[in-house]
Amino acid sequence: MATDSTLSLADFLKVLPRNTRLIGLDLGTKTIGLALSDLGRGIASPMETIRRKKFTIDAEQLLSICARQEVGGVVLGLPLNMDGTEGPRAQATRAFARNLAPKSDLPITLWDERLSTSAVTRTLLEADSSRAKRAEVVDKMAAAYILQGFLDRLGHMSAAGRPTFDDPPEAG
């Protein structure tokens, strides 16, 4: 369900500029994990982790990165409860989106991020990554997991013949 500051998937795709990247965010209380798509919007790569300070500082840093990387849209992980309801973390994520929206023209959409951090942590454990190394990379890897899920959904839509951002507009 979209709010006034976030867009539904369909509306997000309508306003998304061509030939731009997407940035995926894993919003935590202490950090923001960032991931970036390729220009073809098929592959998400972990990028960096921002140590949170104050919202204004965090937003400026994030928007500076978006400008440098030619980002056309923001995919913000929404931490839903396992039963699909929204708890305090989801409300904080929506508040972040509401506060970010007036600072930028970038469209923002939310993507269900349930179990993203757990999946990434499990993968890092299977790779025998040390606790220190896991702590260092888990946020940006979770952001990549979130963004890749979003990109995969777009790929399935395209394969099913549904319009995506790469399809030309229909002739009237």
FENWO-V201325 format. One record per helix or strand of 3 or more residues. SS is the DSSP state (hx for helix, st for strand). FROM is the first residue (numbers start at 1). TO is the last residue. Records with the same first field share a line. If there is no record, write none. Layout:
SS=FROM-TO  FROM-TO
//
This chain:
hx=9-15  55-68  88-101  116-126  131-159
st=21-27  31-37  44-51  71-78  107-112
//
